[in-house]
Amino acid sequence: METTAIIRGVHISAQKTRLVADLIRGKSVAQALNILTFSPKKAAGILKKAVESAIANAEHNDGADIDELKVTTIFVDKAQSMKRFSARAKGRGNRIEKQTCHITVKVGA
């Protein structure tokens, strides 16, 4: 049985988060947490919280054994961008888009 944890509206781009998500896909949860702990990327800390949440959900809701769990599915979707204005020379302006993403982690035996 698979258990899901979803984090929505994370303030990091989906492209940067997918780099780290690809490292832990299909790994056991212990190995995935170990990889995320020692990764220097900002996305690693966010993904670690998502994996820990999925583990807690599996243990509490399904009574699953933590030692047998694997990261079966992990994907990162693009979310709504925050649009900002940056002043430029001669009265002009540029639009800056601050990217956000949705993270979905599924763990199962």
N, C-alpha and C positions, 0 to 999 in steps of 0.2 A: 504494500500500500504506500502511495506517495503522499507526502505532506508538503504543503506550500507555504512560503513566506514571501510577501511582496512589499517592497519599499517604493513609494511613489514620490516623484518630484525631487529627486536628489540633485543637488547643485554641482553636477559634473557632467561632461559630455558623454554620450553613449559610446563614442569611438574610443575614448580613453578607458572607459570601464570595461569594454569588450576585450581589450588587451589582457586584463587581469582575469576576467571571467573564463577565457579560453584555457588558462593555466589549471583551473580546478575542475573543469567539466569531466565527469566520469570517475573522479578520485573518491576514495573513502573520506568520510568527514574529518577524521583525525589528520589525514595527510593534507586535506584541503586547508584546514585551520593552520597547520604548520607552515604551508606555503604562504598563506596570507599574512601570518604573523611577521615573517621575515622579508616580505616584499616592501620596497621603499615607496611604492605608488600610493597616492591619496585614495584611489579607488579600492585598494586592498583593505583598508580599515572599514570602509562602508560595506564591502562584500562580506567581510568577516562577521559583522553584526547581522547581516541577512542570513548567513549560514547558521550562526548560533541561534537565531530566532526560529529557523526551520527545524533545527535539532530539538529545541525546547517544545515546539508545537508537536513534533512526532512523539516525543516522550510523554507529554501531558495528554494529548488528545487520543493517540493511538496506542500508547503503552509500548512503544517500539524500543528495542535494545539499541543503545547508542553505538556499540561496537560494530554492529552489522550494517549501519547506514552508509549510503553512498550519495554523492551529489549526482542524481540521475539527469536532471535538466537544470540549466541555468541560461537565462537569456536577458538581454538588456534592450529595452525599447526607447526610442527617442520620445521625449515629452515636450510640452509646450516651452517655447523659448521666451525668456524675458528680454524685451526690447528696450534698449537704452540709447541715449543720445550723447554723442561726444562732440564738444565744440572744436571747430577747426579754424584755420586762418581765414581772414577776409569775410567773416560773418557766415561762413558755411558750417555744415554739420554732417557728421557721419553717424549711421546707425550701428550700434553694437548689439549683437545677440548673445545673451548669456544662456548657454545650453543647460537643459535639465534632462533627466532620464528616469525611467521606471525599471526596477530590478526585480526579477522573479527567480526564486530558487526553489527547486523541488528536491527533496531527499526521500530515499526509499531503500529497501533492502535489496 
